[in-house]
Amino acid sequence: MRKPILIANWKMNGSLHSNQALLTRMLAKLRPIRKTIDLVICPSFPYLFQVRDLLGYTGLALGAQNASLATSGAHTGEVSATMLQEMGCRYVLVGHSERRSIYHETDAEVAARFRQVLGADMTPVVCVGETLEERDQGNTMTVIERQLQAVIDEAGIAALTSSVIAYEPVWAIGTGKTASSQQAAETHQAIRQFLDRCAPGAGQSTRIVYGGSVKAANAAELFQSPEIDGGLIGGASLQSEEFSAIGSALANSVEETDSPCDALD
């Protein structure tokens, strides 16, 4: 069974004071569910040490928001995957829609970052998704398959299935719009079918999470689908009440799928 995972992407937000206040509240609220689901916090680079120390032995994992294409050298302003691993990171986002759209990261560059993260013994969270124009033209899976194929060509299907895929419809990020639970589930299912065509069983073994304006108000409905293994949470992860409510909704979805026999174990 795929273990659900909830990832907080703080983006370029936070301060030493606000980080400590947020995590103090958040950790208390997440304590009851931290063994049921995997929880990951991805702060900005300057706060990795602080957040690592605050997470301590809570069971929550530290993640980073990106990794350099290079291992080392004359790359001013870059942070390598090996540096992130040394800081204690276990997960790294690659190919977030903001990186693709604002900083023009190509599919090939995202795939190369993916390989760098793997090489440093961390788990990549590869983000894929379509714009509103691409969805309206019926090209959702054409875009997603192209993005995933670049990773497969670079690192292989086995590497992809051992990572996390985050489906984030670009048109539903920071806009207040959200894909309906049916739209999200259908796209997740289509991604699994694509993976199965690449390698039998790959679709069912890969954790695929949804990342498009997930909030406490819509989390339970989204997580009802067995196709959706969790969420990549942006703005709502900066609010302890919202993020913990989303986490509870995800944990509850796991409990609802347990059989009576499982509950007795």
Helices and strands as residue ranges (DSSP letters): E 5-9, H 16-30, G 31-33, E 38-42, G 45-47, H 48-55, E 61-64, H 81-87, E 91-94, H 97-102, H 107-119, E 123-128, H 132-136, H 140-155, H 157-161, E 164-167, G 170-172, H 181-198, H 202-205, E 207-210, H 216-223, E 230-233, G 235-238, H 240-257, H 260-264
